[in-house]
Amino acid sequence: MEWLNYHHFMYFWVVAKEGSIVKASEKLLLAHPTISGQIHRLEESLGVKLFAKRGRRLVLTEAGQTAYRYADEIFSLGNEFVDAIQGRGSNRELRLVVGVADVLPPSLVRRFLEPAFELDHGIQIVCRSDKSLDEFLAELALYRVDVVIADRPASPTLAVRVFSHLLGECDTTFFATPALAKSLRRKFPGSLDGAPFLLPGSPSAVRRSLEDWFDNTGIRPLLIAACDDSALTKDFGSHGKGVFVAPSVIEPEVKRQYNVAVVGRTADVRQQFYAISVERKIKHPAVKAITEAARDEIFAKQ
């Protein structure tokens, strides 16, 4: 049986977390050659390279990424064990890092996350929307985010193994200023032909569904703008620039927040939402609360 040297493994973990041997040496209070030597011995014992040089930077190899995932879990659990055995476990704050696709309506994201705030024990939620969905999925595999909220499941051809948990689905509602909505409502959806329209950005799943629906119905709206940011699209629409869409599940909030009216709805453009994680069975209590509330409350009647 081969034994893992956990001292060497811990040095590797710290270097991977800090991003360089220089920073790791400052944290560990060890000389650079000592850390380099220990990591080299770890690589020799494993028979793989864990780091590769890219210019002056060290980057994790594929084997290094796998090792980092295990190291992060092992040493995080070790820290939790010490806290628990010394009586500090009950005061430990739960942390949830969420990657949010920026095509999602902020009000819907808020409703998704609300159950996490209501957990009995304290929780710190970190919301990030600074990357594309594919970039978030890569970070998910490295345990840099706990869950990704998106409008489509992860691709089955993805290089990393993740699981897409359906939160729910709903119809699509079309909105416009009250005056424009009134003029288009009676003959909807045919009235959308030639009407000013604000399309969602190309990264969103609903954009593709809408374009397919327009093709199938022969409707040709007048494209005014396409925005990746769903909040910006609604803001344009509230100022009379054109018709826009949103998930029917947040219809009352959109009407109230943007002072717009409903043009019409269609069940032919269904919108789906997913919580994507590395777990087949969700274990994180905050993620579990989010998925259960979405299915039982937000989308219960959709």
Secondary structure as UniProt FT lines:
FT   HELIX           6..18
FT   HELIX           21..28
FT   HELIX           32..46
FT   STRAND          51..54
FT   TURN            55..56
FT   STRAND          57..60
FT   HELIX           62..85
FT   TURN            86..87
FT   HELIX           89..91
FT   STRAND          94..100
FT   TURN            102..103
FT   HELIX           106..117
FT   STRAND          123..128
FT   HELIX           133..141
FT   TURN            142..143
FT   STRAND          147..150
FT   TURN            156..157
FT   STRAND          163..176
FT   HELIX           178..185
FT   TURN            186..189
FT   HELIX           190..192
FT   TURN            193..194
FT   STRAND          196..200
FT   TURN            202..203
FT   HELIX           205..217
FT   STRAND          222..227
FT   HELIX           230..238
FT   TURN            239..240
FT   STRAND          243..247
FT   HELIX           248..250
FT   HELIX           251..258
FT   STRAND          261..277
FT   HELIX           285..293
FT   HELIX           294..298
FT   TURN            299..301
//
